[in-house]
């Protein structure tokens, strides 16, 4: 399977369980690895046959800014479902880092791995 990756997508948003977290934006850092077959795009050399990674980034940004969940897990799952609905991807590895969430720790966050068939019963195409 071929991969498209987006690394270190930084988005400022509101996330957290504590009252003080709900009043100010904080950065999140996203890494995405999208599994797909790129042969058609490679042979046609047309963007219409490719997954538009700018549109993927915009989708992640839109969700992160508007959802404002308490948990990274909720944000990750919502992003995964939406990406499978909107784009012709077969798999997704998504990690979200919440810098500064724990003192003296370089990174803390969540990583999920999903496949299109995980959402087959939910109507994702």
Backbone as JSON, one array per atom type, in Angstrom:
{
  "sequence": "XXXXXXXXXXXXXXXXXXXXXXXXXXXXXXXXXXXXXXXXXXXXXXXXXXXXXXXXXXXXXXXXXXXXXXXXXXXXXXXXXXXXXXXXXXXXXXXXXXXXXXXXXXXXXXXXXXXXXXXXXXXXX",
  "N": [[0.84, -1.17, 0.0], [0.48, 2.22, -0.77], [1.59, 5.37, 0.61], [0.6, 8.52, 1.85], [1.84, 11.24, 3.58], [1.46, 13.57, 6.24], [3.14, 15.69, 8.2], [3.67, 17.03, 11.43], [1.6, 18.97, 11.57], [0.45, 21.84, 12.82], [-1.97, 23.07, 14.97], [-3.84, 25.48, 16.59], [-6.11, 25.27, 19.18], [-9.03, 24.75, 21.27], [-9.0, 22.47, 23.84], [-9.46, 19.97, 26.29], [-10.04, 18.89, 29.72], [-10.28, 20.4, 31.98], [-11.57, 23.38, 33.54], [-9.98, 25.7, 33.15], [-8.63, 24.98, 30.84], [-10.55, 25.17, 28.93], [-10.8, 27.77, 28.3], [-8.75, 28.88, 26.86], [-6.74, 28.83, 23.91], [-4.64, 26.18, 22.8], [-1.7, 24.66, 21.42], [-1.87, 21.88, 19.2], [-0.28, 19.07, 17.74], [-0.26, 17.36, 14.77], [0.26, 14.26, 13.16], [-0.12, 12.49, 10.23], [-0.69, 9.53, 8.4], [-1.66, 8.34, 5.45], [-3.05, 5.61, 3.91], [-3.2, 4.33, 0.65], [-3.86, 3.65, -2.84], [-1.75, 4.81, -5.18], [-1.35, 4.54, -7.88], [-3.08, 5.17, -10.07], [-3.21, 8.0, -10.01], [-0.5, 8.49, -10.39], [-0.07, 7.52, -12.99], [-1.84, 9.05, -14.55], [-1.21, 11.66, -13.92], [-2.84, 13.64, -12.94], [-4.43, 15.77, -10.65], [-7.01, 15.25, -9.91], [-7.16, 12.53, -9.68], [-5.85, 11.96, -7.42], [-5.35, 11.99, -3.82], [-6.0, 14.92, -2.25], [-3.78, 16.47, -0.38], [-3.69, 18.97, 0.79], [-6.38, 19.52, 1.12], [-6.99, 17.49, 2.92], [-5.48, 18.36, 5.14], [-6.81, 20.79, 5.62], [-9.3, 19.8, 6.36], [-8.72, 18.44, 8.76], [-7.89, 20.65, 10.27], [-10.26, 22.19, 10.31], [-12.01, 20.49, 11.78], [-10.6, 20.24, 14.24], [-10.64, 22.87, 15.18], [-13.37, 23.54, 15.33], [-14.71, 21.46, 16.76], [-13.78, 21.23, 19.47], [-13.33, 19.29, 21.64], [-13.26, 17.5, 24.82], [-11.47, 15.39, 25.09], [-8.51, 14.02, 23.56], [-8.84, 11.58, 22.32], [-11.47, 11.61, 21.4], [-11.32, 13.65, 19.5], [-9.45, 12.51, 17.71], [-10.85, 10.22, 16.77], [-13.09, 11.4, 15.55], [-11.86, 12.86, 13.5], [-10.76, 10.7, 12.04], [-13.09, 9.28, 11.17], [-14.27, 11.26, 9.55], [-12.3, 11.71, 7.58], [-12.31, 9.24, 6.24], [-14.87, 9.34, 5.22], [-14.73, 11.5, 3.42], [-12.53, 11.16, 1.69], [-10.71, 9.03, -0.59], [-9.3, 6.93, 0.91], [-7.57, 4.1, 2.26], [-6.47, 3.35, 4.65], [-5.53, 4.73, 7.84], [-3.21, 6.26, 9.89], [-2.99, 8.11, 12.71], [-1.64, 10.55, 14.75], [-1.79, 12.6, 17.62], [-0.3, 15.14, 19.29], [-0.03, 16.76, 22.37], [1.52, 19.31, 23.26], [3.24, 20.31, 26.21], [1.36, 19.34, 27.99], [2.04, 17.74, 30.12], [4.39, 18.41, 32.54], [7.91, 18.51, 31.95], [7.99, 16.55, 29.99], [8.56, 15.44, 26.75], [6.63, 14.81, 24.8], [3.15, 14.08, 24.67], [0.21, 12.27, 24.04], [-2.09, 10.87, 21.68], [-2.4, 8.02, 19.57], [-3.87, 6.58, 16.76], [-4.83, 3.79, 14.72], [-6.55, 3.09, 11.85], [-8.72, 1.37, 9.56], [-10.43, 1.36, 6.42], [-12.45, -0.59, 6.41], [-13.15, -0.7, 9.07], [-15.14, 1.11, 9.35], [-17.16, 0.33, 7.73], [-19.74, -0.6, 8.42], [-20.8, 1.74, 9.26], [-21.38, 3.32, 7.15], [-19.39, 4.71, 5.79], [-17.6, 5.47, 2.81]],
  "CA": [[0.0, 0.0, 0.0], [1.2, 3.48, -0.84], [1.31, 6.25, 1.75], [0.76, 9.97, 1.82], [2.0, 11.65, 4.97], [1.44, 14.97, 6.66], [3.85, 15.66, 9.48], [3.79, 18.23, 12.27], [0.55, 19.96, 11.3], [0.2, 22.51, 14.09], [-3.26, 23.74, 15.01], [-4.22, 26.02, 17.89], [-7.52, 25.02, 19.43], [-9.43, 24.54, 22.66], [-9.17, 21.05, 24.16], [-9.1, 19.65, 27.66], [-11.14, 18.56, 30.65], [-10.33, 21.36, 33.08], [-12.19, 24.66, 33.2], [-9.0, 26.64, 32.61], [-8.28, 24.57, 29.48], [-11.67, 25.48, 28.05], [-10.85, 29.21, 28.09], [-7.65, 29.37, 26.03], [-6.27, 27.92, 22.87], [-3.32, 25.58, 22.97], [-1.32, 23.98, 20.18], [-1.82, 20.43, 19.01], [0.56, 18.73, 16.59], [-0.83, 16.19, 14.13], [0.97, 13.49, 12.15], [-1.05, 11.61, 9.54], [-0.2, 8.65, 7.35], [-2.84, 7.88, 4.73], [-2.77, 4.49, 3.02], [-4.01, 4.34, -0.56], [-3.19, 3.21, -4.07], [-1.46, 6.04, -5.94], [-0.98, 4.23, -9.26], [-3.89, 5.9, -11.06], [-2.72, 9.38, -10.02], [0.85, 8.5, -10.97], [-0.11, 7.32, -14.45], [-2.57, 10.14, -15.22], [-0.59, 12.94, -13.55], [-3.93, 14.6, -12.7], [-4.77, 15.88, -9.23], [-8.35, 14.67, -9.69], [-6.97, 11.11, -9.38], [-5.02, 11.88, -6.21], [-5.9, 12.54, -2.59], [-5.5, 16.28, -2.09], [-3.32, 16.56, 1.0], [-4.08, 20.28, 1.32], [-7.77, 19.37, 1.57], [-6.93, 16.67, 4.14], [-5.02, 19.26, 6.2], [-7.9, 21.73, 5.9], [-10.34, 19.05, 7.07], [-8.24, 18.25, 10.13], [-7.92, 21.97, 10.91], [-11.67, 22.54, 10.52], [-12.54, 19.68, 12.88], [-9.91, 20.58, 15.49], [-11.04, 24.2, 15.63], [-14.81, 23.64, 15.62], [-15.21, 20.43, 17.68], [-13.41, 21.6, 20.84], [-13.68, 18.21, 22.58], [-12.48, 17.39, 26.05], [-10.46, 14.34, 24.98], [-7.81, 13.79, 22.3], [-9.42, 10.38, 21.72], [-12.67, 12.04, 20.68], [-10.85, 14.39, 18.34], [-8.83, 11.57, 16.77], [-11.88, 9.37, 16.15], [-13.89, 12.25, 14.68], [-11.04, 13.1, 12.32], [-10.68, 9.46, 11.27], [-14.38, 9.04, 10.5], [-14.48, 12.27, 8.52], [-11.38, 11.49, 6.48], [-12.79, 8.11, 5.47], [-16.08, 9.78, 4.5], [-14.45, 12.5, 2.39], [-11.39, 10.86, 0.83], [-10.57, 7.64, -1.01], [-8.15, 6.33, 1.59], [-7.81, 2.74, 2.73], [-6.05, 3.24, 6.04], [-5.1, 5.98, 8.46], [-2.51, 6.31, 11.17], [-3.09, 9.5, 13.14], [-1.19, 10.84, 16.11], [-2.0, 13.97, 18.08], [0.57, 15.48, 20.42], [-0.5, 17.91, 23.13], [2.73, 19.82, 23.91], [3.07, 21.0, 27.49], [0.29, 18.78, 28.81], [2.68, 17.23, 31.33], [5.69, 19.06, 32.72], [9.14, 17.73, 31.77], [7.76, 15.47, 29.04], [8.7, 15.95, 25.39], [5.37, 14.66, 24.08], [2.08, 13.24, 25.22], [-0.91, 12.35, 23.12], [-2.8, 9.65, 21.31], [-2.2, 7.56, 18.19], [-4.83, 5.56, 16.35], [-4.71, 3.16, 13.41], [-7.88, 2.69, 11.38], [-8.85, 0.91, 8.17], [-11.74, 1.68, 5.86], [-13.45, -1.59, 6.81], [-13.58, -0.41, 10.44], [-16.3, 2.0, 9.28], [-18.07, -0.19, 6.71], [-21.1, -0.66, 8.95], [-21.23, 3.1, 9.57], [-21.73, 4.02, 5.92], [-18.27, 5.4, 5.14], [-17.31, 4.87, 1.5]],
  "C": [[0.89, 1.24, 0.0], [0.78, 4.36, 0.33], [1.47, 7.71, 1.33], [0.9, 10.37, 3.28], [1.94, 13.16, 5.1], [2.05, 14.96, 8.05], [3.86, 17.04, 10.13], [2.84, 19.34, 11.85], [0.16, 20.57, 12.64], [-1.1, 23.32, 14.0], [-3.52, 24.21, 16.43], [-5.71, 25.87, 18.07], [-7.78, 24.9, 20.93], [-9.68, 23.05, 22.85], [-8.77, 20.85, 25.62], [-10.31, 19.44, 28.54], [-11.3, 19.59, 31.77], [-10.91, 22.69, 32.62], [-11.2, 25.63, 32.58], [-8.58, 26.28, 31.18], [-9.34, 24.99, 28.47], [-11.72, 26.97, 27.72], [-9.72, 29.74, 27.21], [-7.22, 28.33, 25.02], [-4.89, 27.39, 23.23], [-2.98, 24.84, 21.69], [-1.46, 22.46, 20.29], [-0.99, 20.18, 17.77], [0.09, 17.38, 16.05], [0.16, 15.58, 13.14], [-0.03, 12.51, 11.55], [-0.3, 10.79, 8.5], [-1.43, 8.01, 6.71], [-2.43, 6.76, 3.78], [-3.74, 4.48, 1.86], [-3.21, 3.78, -1.72], [-3.0, 4.44, -4.94], [-1.19, 5.78, -7.42], [-1.79, 5.0, -10.3], [-3.44, 7.35, -11.15], [-1.35, 9.46, -10.67], [0.81, 8.37, -12.49], [-0.82, 8.46, -15.17], [-1.91, 11.5, -15.01], [-1.63, 14.04, -13.38], [-4.29, 14.59, -11.22], [-6.14, 15.28, -8.94], [-8.27, 13.19, -9.33], [-6.17, 10.89, -8.1], [-5.83, 12.33, -5.0], [-5.21, 13.89, -2.37], [-5.08, 16.49, -0.64], [-3.56, 17.94, 1.6], [-5.52, 20.22, 1.85], [-7.85, 18.5, 2.82], [-6.53, 17.56, 5.32], [-6.12, 20.24, 6.61], [-9.02, 21.06, 6.68], [-9.95, 18.84, 8.53], [-8.32, 19.58, 10.89], [-9.37, 22.37, 11.26], [-12.26, 21.78, 11.73], [-11.92, 20.09, 14.21], [-10.38, 21.92, 16.05], [-12.5, 24.25, 16.04], [-15.31, 22.65, 16.67], [-14.98, 20.78, 19.14], [-13.78, 20.52, 21.87], [-12.87, 18.3, 23.86], [-11.29, 16.47, 25.85], [-9.81, 14.29, 23.59], [-8.4, 12.58, 21.58], [-10.65, 10.72, 20.89], [-12.29, 12.77, 19.4], [-10.28, 13.44, 17.29], [-9.88, 10.74, 16.04], [-12.75, 10.17, 15.2], [-13.13, 12.56, 13.39], [-10.98, 11.86, 11.45], [-11.97, 9.21, 10.5], [-14.58, 10.0, 9.33], [-13.56, 12.06, 7.33], [-11.81, 10.3, 5.63], [-14.05, 8.46, 4.68], [-15.73, 10.64, 3.29], [-13.38, 12.1, 1.36], [-11.28, 9.36, 0.56], [-9.3, 7.04, -0.41], [-8.56, 4.96, 2.12], [-7.44, 2.55, 4.19], [-5.58, 4.61, 6.52], [-4.36, 5.67, 9.75], [-2.47, 7.79, 11.53], [-2.55, 9.62, 14.55], [-1.42, 12.32, 16.39], [-1.17, 14.16, 19.33], [0.03, 16.75, 21.05], [0.7, 18.47, 23.92], [2.4, 20.55, 25.21], [2.0, 20.43, 28.39], [0.81, 18.23, 30.13], [4.07, 17.85, 31.4], [6.83, 18.06, 32.53], [8.97, 16.51, 30.87], [7.81, 16.07, 27.63], [7.37, 15.88, 24.63], [4.41, 13.77, 24.82], [0.89, 13.37, 24.28], [-1.54, 11.0, 22.87], [-2.44, 9.32, 19.86], [-3.22, 6.48, 17.91], [-4.48, 5.03, 14.96], [-6.1, 2.68, 13.03], [-7.78, 2.25, 9.93], [-10.26, 1.21, 7.71], [-12.8, 0.69, 6.34], [-13.92, -1.42, 8.26], [-14.86, 0.41, 10.45], [-17.33, 1.52, 8.27], [-19.52, -0.2, 7.18], [-21.67, 0.73, 9.22], [-21.56, 3.9, 8.34], [-20.61, 4.81, 5.28], [-17.97, 4.7, 3.83], [-15.86, 4.91, 1.17]]
}
